[in-house]
Amino acid sequence: MNLPDDVIATLNRELLQQCRLLDYSNFSMAHIFLPITEKKEADTHALVDWAREAYPALQWALSRSDMRNATMAHFLWKPDTVLVKNAYGIPEPAGGKTLLPAEMDLVFVPMLAFDKKGQRVGYGKGMYDRFLKQCSPTVTTIGLSLFEPVETIADAGENDVPLDMVVTPQTIYYFKKS
């Protein structure tokens, strides 16, 4: 949060360059989060803009959160989808075609931090972990982080879903599924 805007902009440009190294041609439905800009989260807009041109067959999904029960509803995200910021500053679809978690074969996951085993820390409600457990066992999960990993997430629990990979501005980390 304390990093200057120009440093964040540089990190986001470098993150996009790393994301562009991945091959998305085998995926059909990618779920992505949109950043809370006030919290200086990884900016996913440029990634989607680039991927829509580079991989036009790849469709995109966004979620709308229900904070009362910590669940997410998923919607097809088209360029003309109306987005509305929720009470937490998260841009969400106002509506559209609903999708099931099992329809996603690629999920980009937000995080505050991650460790060298692929565990992540989010905002503590477990929404993404519950969502990922509803996805197909073959779903590919990619975390996006502006920072390098910590050694260990000490409080990772049995309900936490480790990631397949994490992209940072410097590198791409790959983790083995157990």
C-alpha positions as a Markdown table, in Angstrom:
| # | Residue | x | y | z |
|---|---|---|---|---|
| 1 | Met | 0.0 | 0.0 | 0.0 |
| 2 | Asn | 2.9 | 2.3 | 0.6 |
| 3 | Leu | 4.6 | 1.9 | -2.7 |
| 4 | Pro | 4.4 | 4.9 | -5.0 |
| 5 | Asp | 2.0 | 4.7 | -8.0 |
| 6 | Asp | 4.8 | 4.7 | -10.5 |
| 7 | Val | 6.4 | 1.7 | -8.9 |
| 8 | Ile | 3.1 | -0.2 | -8.9 |
| 9 | Ala | 2.7 | 0.7 | -12.6 |
| 10 | Thr | 6.1 | -0.7 | -13.4 |
| 11 | Leu | 5.4 | -3.9 | -11.4 |
| 12 | Asn | 2.1 | -4.4 | -13.2 |
| 13 | Arg | 3.8 | -3.9 | -16.6 |
| 14 | Glu | 6.4 | -6.5 | -15.7 |
| 15 | Leu | 3.7 | -8.9 | -14.4 |
| 16 | Leu | 1.9 | -8.7 | -17.7 |
| 17 | Gln | 5.1 | -9.5 | -19.5 |
| 18 | Gln | 5.5 | -12.6 | -17.4 |
| 19 | Cys | 1.8 | -13.6 | -18.0 |
| 20 | Arg | 2.4 | -13.3 | -21.7 |
| 21 | Leu | 5.0 | -16.1 | -21.5 |
| 22 | Leu | 2.3 | -18.6 | -20.7 |
| 23 | Asp | 0.3 | -20.5 | -23.3 |
| 24 | Tyr | -3.4 | -20.1 | -22.9 |
| 25 | Ser | -4.4 | -22.0 | -26.1 |
| 26 | Asn | -5.7 | -25.1 | -24.3 |
| 27 | Phe | -8.1 | -23.2 | -22.1 |
| 28 | Ser | -11.7 | -22.3 | -23.0 |
| 29 | Met | -13.0 | -20.5 | -19.9 |
| 30 | Ala | -10.8 | -18.3 | -17.7 |
| 31 | His | -12.1 | -16.9 | -14.4 |
| 32 | Ile | -10.4 | -13.7 | -13.3 |
| 33 | Phe | -10.6 | -11.2 | -10.5 |
| 34 | Leu | -10.7 | -7.5 | -11.1 |
| 35 | Pro | -8.4 | -5.5 | -8.8 |
| 36 | Ile | -9.4 | -3.3 | -5.8 |
| 37 | Thr | -7.4 | -0.3 | -7.1 |
| 38 | Glu | -7.4 | 1.4 | -3.7 |
| 39 | Lys | -5.5 | -1.6 | -2.3 |
| 40 | Lys | -3.1 | -1.6 | -5.2 |
| 41 | Glu | -3.8 | -5.2 | -6.2 |
| 42 | Ala | -2.3 | -6.7 | -9.3 |
| 43 | Asp | -4.0 | -5.1 | -12.3 |
| 44 | Thr | -5.7 | -7.7 | -14.4 |
| 45 | His | -7.3 | -5.4 | -16.9 |
| 46 | Ala | -4.2 | -5.3 | -19.2 |
| 47 | Leu | -3.9 | -9.1 | -19.1 |
| 48 | Val | -7.5 | -9.6 | -20.2 |
| 49 | Asp | -7.2 | -6.9 | -22.9 |
| 50 | Trp | -4.0 | -8.6 | -24.3 |
| 51 | Ala | -5.5 | -12.2 | -24.0 |
| 52 | Arg | -8.7 | -11.2 | -25.8 |
| 53 | Glu | -6.6 | -10.3 | -28.8 |
| 54 | Ala | -4.0 | -13.0 | -28.6 |
| 55 | Tyr | -6.5 | -15.8 | -27.7 |
| 56 | Pro | -9.9 | -14.7 | -29.1 |
| 57 | Ala | -11.5 | -18.1 | -28.4 |
| 58 | Leu | -10.8 | -17.9 | -24.7 |
| 59 | Gln | -13.9 | -16.7 | -22.8 |
| 60 | Trp | -13.8 | -14.9 | -19.5 |
| 61 | Ala | -15.8 | -15.1 | -16.3 |
| 62 | Leu | -16.1 | -12.8 | -13.3 |
| 63 | Ser | -17.6 | -13.3 | -9.9 |
| 64 | Arg | -20.1 | -11.3 | -7.8 |
| 65 | Ser | -19.5 | -11.8 | -4.1 |
| 66 | Asp | -22.2 | -12.4 | -1.4 |
| 67 | Met | -20.4 | -11.3 | 1.7 |
| 68 | Arg | -23.2 | -12.4 | 4.0 |
| 69 | Asn | -22.5 | -16.1 | 3.3 |
| 70 | Ala | -19.0 | -15.7 | 1.8 |
| 71 | Thr | -20.0 | -17.2 | -1.6 |
| 72 | Met | -19.5 | -16.2 | -5.2 |
| 73 | Ala | -21.8 | -16.3 | -8.2 |
| 74 | His | -20.0 | -16.5 | -11.6 |
| 75 | Phe | -20.9 | -14.7 | -14.8 |
| 76 | Leu | -19.7 | -14.7 | -18.4 |
| 77 | Trp | -17.7 | -11.4 | -18.9 |
| 78 | Lys | -18.1 | -9.9 | -22.3 |
| 79 | Pro | -16.6 | -6.5 | -23.3 |
| 80 | Asp | -20.1 | -4.9 | -22.9 |
| 81 | Thr | -20.8 | -6.4 | -19.5 |
| 82 | Val | -21.8 | -3.7 | -17.0 |
| 83 | Leu | -19.6 | -3.6 | -14.0 |
| 84 | Val | -20.5 | -2.1 | -10.6 |
| 85 | Lys | -18.2 | -1.6 | -7.6 |
| 86 | Asn | -19.4 | -3.4 | -4.5 |
| 87 | Ala | -19.1 | -2.1 | -0.9 |
| 88 | Tyr | -15.5 | -3.3 | -0.8 |
| 89 | Gly | -14.4 | -1.6 | -4.1 |
| 90 | Ile | -14.4 | -4.7 | -6.2 |
| 91 | Pro | -15.8 | -4.3 | -9.7 |
| 92 | Glu | -18.4 | -7.0 | -10.3 |
| 93 | Pro | -20.8 | -7.8 | -13.1 |
| 94 | Ala | -24.3 | -6.4 | -12.6 |
| 95 | Gly | -25.7 | -9.5 | -14.3 |
| 96 | Gly | -25.4 | -11.7 | -17.3 |
| 97 | Lys | -25.2 | -15.3 | -18.2 |
| 98 | Thr | -24.4 | -17.4 | -15.1 |
| 99 | Leu | -21.7 | -20.0 | -15.1 |
| 100 | Leu | -20.9 | -23.0 | -12.9 |
| 101 | Pro | -17.5 | -23.4 | -11.3 |
| 102 | Ala | -17.0 | -26.7 | -13.2 |
| 103 | Glu | -17.1 | -24.7 | -16.4 |
| 104 | Met | -13.8 | -22.9 | -15.6 |
| 105 | Asp | -10.6 | -24.6 | -16.7 |
| 106 | Leu | -8.4 | -21.7 | -15.7 |
| 107 | Val | -8.7 | -19.6 | -12.6 |
| 108 | Phe | -6.6 | -16.5 | -11.8 |
| 109 | Val | -6.5 | -16.1 | -8.0 |
| 110 | Pro | -6.0 | -12.9 | -6.0 |
| 111 | Met | -3.7 | -12.9 | -3.0 |
| 112 | Leu | -2.0 | -10.8 | -0.4 |
| 113 | Ala | 1.0 | -13.2 | -0.2 |
| 114 | Phe | 2.1 | -16.7 | -1.1 |
| 115 | Asp | 4.8 | -19.1 | -0.1 |
| 116 | Lys | 7.2 | -21.4 | -1.8 |
| 117 | Lys | 4.8 | -24.4 | -1.6 |
| 118 | Gly | 2.0 | -22.5 | -3.5 |
| 119 | Gln | -0.1 | -21.7 | -0.4 |
| 120 | Arg | -1.7 | -18.2 | -0.4 |
| 121 | Val | -3.1 | -15.7 | 1.9 |
| 122 | Gly | -6.2 | -13.8 | 0.8 |
| 123 | Tyr | -8.6 | -11.6 | 2.7 |
| 124 | Gly | -9.5 | -14.3 | 5.1 |
| 125 | Lys | -13.1 | -15.3 | 4.2 |
| 126 | Gly | -12.1 | -18.5 | 2.3 |
| 127 | Met | -14.3 | -17.6 | -0.7 |
| 128 | Tyr | -11.7 | -18.6 | -3.3 |
| 129 | Asp | -10.8 | -21.8 | -1.5 |
| 130 | Arg | -14.5 | -22.8 | -1.5 |
| 131 | Phe | -14.8 | -21.8 | -5.2 |
| 132 | Leu | -11.7 | -23.7 | -6.2 |
| 133 | Lys | -13.0 | -26.9 | -4.5 |
| 134 | Gln | -16.2 | -26.6 | -6.7 |
| 135 | Cys | -14.1 | -26.5 | -9.9 |
| 136 | Ser | -13.0 | -29.5 | -11.9 |
| 137 | Pro | -10.0 | -31.4 | -10.4 |
| 138 | Thr | -8.2 | -30.6 | -13.6 |
| 139 | Val | -8.6 | -26.8 | -13.3 |
| 140 | Thr | -5.4 | -24.8 | -13.6 |
| 141 | Thr | -4.9 | -22.1 | -10.9 |
| 142 | Ile | -2.6 | -19.2 | -11.3 |
| 143 | Gly | -2.0 | -16.7 | -8.6 |
| 144 | Leu | -0.9 | -13.1 | -9.5 |
| 145 | Ser | 1.4 | -11.3 | -7.1 |
| 146 | Leu | 3.4 | -8.1 | -7.3 |
| 147 | Phe | 5.8 | -9.6 | -4.8 |
| 148 | Glu | 8.0 | -12.6 | -4.3 |
| 149 | Pro | 7.1 | -15.5 | -2.0 |
| 150 | Val | 7.5 | -15.7 | 1.7 |
| 151 | Glu | 9.2 | -18.9 | 3.0 |
| 152 | Thr | 6.1 | -20.4 | 4.6 |
| 153 | Ile | 2.4 | -19.5 | 5.2 |
| 154 | Ala | 2.4 | -20.6 | 8.8 |
| 155 | Asp | -1.4 | -20.9 | 9.2 |
| 156 | Ala | -2.2 | -22.8 | 6.0 |
| 157 | Gly | -4.9 | -25.3 | 6.8 |
| 158 | Glu | -6.6 | -28.3 | 5.3 |
| 159 | Asn | -9.3 | -26.1 | 3.7 |
| 160 | Asp | -6.8 | -24.0 | 1.9 |
| 161 | Val | -6.3 | -24.9 | -1.8 |
| 162 | Pro | -2.6 | -24.6 | -3.0 |
| 163 | Leu | -2.0 | -23.0 | -6.4 |
| 164 | Asp | -0.6 | -24.6 | -9.5 |
| 165 | Met | 1.6 | -21.6 | -10.3 |
| 166 | Val | 2.1 | -18.0 | -9.3 |
| 167 | Val | 3.2 | -15.2 | -11.7 |
| 168 | Thr | 5.2 | -12.3 | -10.3 |
| 169 | Pro | 6.9 | -9.4 | -12.1 |
| 170 | Gln | 10.2 | -11.4 | -11.9 |
| 171 | Thr | 9.3 | -15.0 | -12.5 |
| 172 | Ile | 6.7 | -17.8 | -12.8 |
| 173 | Tyr | 6.7 | -20.3 | -9.9 |
| 174 | Tyr | 5.3 | -23.8 | -10.6 |
| 175 | Phe | 4.0 | -26.0 | -7.8 |
| 176 | Lys | 3.3 | -29.7 | -8.0 |
| 177 | Lys | -0.3 | -30.9 | -7.3 |
| 178 | Ser | -0.5 | -33.5 | -4.6 |
